[in-house]
């Protein structure tokens, strides 16, 4: 397990919190313990990577309530619910709303560790995608206004001469701008340029 990620344990049962803390300590995984959903919500920093091991049935704010609050904030922290037998319908609903998995009490320690490993891998991949998205947005934003115009029109399949005519510039000037755009965006082919435009549009709608 990665040492830079944190497993957040939220459970109102102190025995379960301490037991999970000892379990994670044996595999060198850092964790933080919270006795309630509100306590976790008040202190959670979305820049911290990891996963959430969450009791589904707690007083005041349930695990489902916390899941909904995190979703409202745009947090993508993978969630593994811990459930009692009577909580299975709630756990299924939680998975429909995006939870990674649910573990029934009493659970095998290795089963939970396996799910935590999976959740941490998912978190790593999600955060990498966010960094990649931001880098893409930054590269497109760094284009000049004219370069952005050329970028969109070329990626939409317009011919250089058509672009030149519409913009009242020479075809050679379009070619120079097009070359600069591809260099700044780090692409070499038209197909790559088209794919990058599609991705940038998806980011703007993200």
C-alpha positions in Angstrom: 0.0 0.0 0.0 1.1 3.5 -0.7 2.5 5.5 2.3 1.3 8.8 0.9 -2.3 7.9 1.0 -4.5 7.8 4.1 -7.3 5.4 5.0 -10.0 7.4 6.8 -11.9 5.2 9.2 -15.3 6.6 10.3 -17.2 4.5 12.8 -18.9 5.3 16.1 -17.7 2.0 17.6 -14.3 2.7 19.3 -13.4 -1.0 19.3 -13.8 -1.2 15.5 -11.8 2.0 15.0 -8.9 0.8 17.1 -9.0 -2.7 15.6 -8.8 -1.4 12.1 -6.1 1.0 13.1 -4.0 -1.9 14.4 -4.7 -3.9 11.3 -3.5 -1.1 9.0 -0.5 -0.5 11.2 0.7 -4.1 10.6 0.9 -3.4 6.8 2.4 0.1 7.2 -0.6 2.0 6.0 -1.4 5.3 7.6 -4.9 6.0 8.8 -7.0 8.6 10.6 -9.8 7.7 13.0 -13.2 9.5 13.3 -16.0 8.8 15.8 -18.7 10.4 13.6 -19.5 11.5 10.1 -19.7 15.1 11.1 -16.2 15.0 12.8 -14.8 13.6 9.5 -16.6 16.1 7.3 -15.5 19.1 9.4 -11.8 18.2 9.0 -11.5 16.4 5.6 -9.1 18.0 3.2 -9.9 17.0 -0.4 -6.3 17.4 -1.5 -5.4 14.3 0.7 -5.5 11.1 -1.2 -6.7 7.7 0.1 -10.0 6.0 0.8 -12.8 6.0 3.3 -13.8 3.0 5.4 -17.3 4.0 6.6 -19.8 2.6 8.9 -23.2 2.8 7.3 -25.4 3.1 10.4 -24.3 5.9 12.8 -26.3 8.4 14.9 -27.1 11.9 13.7 -25.3 11.6 10.3 -25.4 8.1 8.7 -22.8 6.8 6.3 -25.2 7.4 3.4 -25.6 11.0 4.5 -21.9 11.5 4.6 -21.6 9.9 1.1 -24.1 12.4 -0.2 -22.3 15.4 1.4 -19.0 14.3 -0.1 -20.7 14.0 -3.5 -22.1 17.5 -3.2 -18.6 18.8 -2.5 -17.2 17.0 -5.6 -15.0 14.7 -3.5 -14.1 11.5 -5.3 -12.7 9.6 -2.3 -13.4 5.8 -2.8 -15.8 4.6 -0.1 -15.9 1.1 1.4 -18.9 0.6 3.7 -19.0 -1.6 6.7 -22.4 -3.0 7.3 -24.4 -5.2 9.6 -26.7 -7.9 8.1 -29.8 -5.7 8.3 -28.0 -2.9 6.4 -27.6 -4.7 3.1 -30.3 -2.8 1.3 -28.7 0.4 2.4 -25.3 -0.8 1.3 -26.7 -1.7 -2.2 -28.1 1.8 -2.5 -24.8 3.2 -1.4 -23.1 1.3 -4.3 -25.7 2.6 -6.7 -24.6 6.0 -5.6 -20.9 5.3 -6.3 -19.5 3.4 -3.3 -16.8 1.0 -4.2 -17.9 -1.9 -2.0 -19.5 -3.0 1.2 -18.0 -5.4 3.8 -20.4 -7.3 6.1 -19.7 -7.7 9.8 -18.0 -9.8 11.0 -15.4 -9.5 8.1 -12.2 -11.3 7.3 -9.3 -8.9 7.7 -7.7 -9.9 4.4 -10.9 -9.2 2.6 -11.0 -5.7 3.9 -7.3 -5.2 3.1 -7.9 -6.3 -0.4 -10.7 -3.9 -0.9 -8.6 -1.1 0.6 -5.8 -1.9 -1.8 -8.2 -1.7 -4.7 -9.7 1.6 -3.4 -6.2 3.2 -3.0 -5.3 2.1 -6.6 -8.6 3.7 -7.8 -7.8 6.9 -5.9 -4.3 7.1 -7.4 -5.7 6.7 -10.9 -8.5 9.3 -10.4 -6.0 11.9 -9.1 -3.6 11.3 -12.0 -6.5 11.9 -14.4 -7.4 15.1 -12.6 -3.8 16.3 -13.0 -3.8 15.3 -16.7 -7.1 17.1 -17.2 -5.7 20.3 -15.6 -2.5 20.1 -17.7 -4.7 19.8 -20.8 -6.8 22.8 -19.8 -3.7 24.8 -19.0 -2.1 24.0 -22.4 -5.2 25.1 -24.3 -5.6 28.2 -22.2 -2.0 29.2 -22.9 -2.8 29.5 -26.6 -3.3 33.0 -28.0 -6.8 34.0 -29.0 -6.0 33.6 -32.7 -4.2 30.2 -32.0 -7.3 29.0 -30.2 -9.5 30.0 -33.1 -7.2 28.1 -35.5 -7.0 25.1 -33.1 -10.8 24.7 -33.0 -11.3 25.2 -36.7 -8.5 22.9 -37.8 -9.7 20.2 -35.3 -13.2 20.6 -36.7 -11.8 19.5 -40.1 -11.8 22.9 -41.9 -9.3 23.4 -44.7 -6.5 25.9 -44.3 -7.7 27.9 -47.3 -11.2 28.1 -45.9 -9.9 29.3 -42.6 -7.7 31.8 -44.3 -10.6 33.2 -46.3 -12.9 33.5 -43.3 -10.3 35.2 -41.2 -9.0 37.4 -43.9 -5.4 36.2 -43.6 -3.1 34.3 -45.9 -3.1 30.5 -46.1 0.6 30.6 -45.1 -0.3 32.5 -41.9 -2.8 29.8 -41.1 -0.1 27.2 -41.6 2.3 29.0 -39.2 -0.4 29.3 -36.5 -1.4 25.7 -37.0 2.3 24.6 -36.6 2.6 26.7 -33.4 -0.7 25.3 -32.0 0.5 21.7 -32.5 3.9 22.5 -31.0 2.4 24.1 -27.9 -0.2 21.3 -27.4 2.4 18.6 -27.9 0.7 16.8 -30.8 2.1 15.8 -34.2 -0.9 14.7 -36.2 -4.3 16.0 -37.1 -5.9 12.9 -35.4 -4.1 13.8 -32.2 -5.3 17.4 -32.5 -8.9 16.2 -32.9 -8.7 13.9 -30.0 -7.2 16.7 -27.8 -10.1 19.0 -28.8 -12.6 16.4 -27.8 -10.9 15.8 -24.5 -10.7 19.6 -23.8 -14.5 19.9 -24.5 -15.2 17.1 -22.1 -13.1 18.8 -19.5 -15.1 22.0 -19.8 -18.3 20.1 -19.2 -16.7 18.1 -16.4 
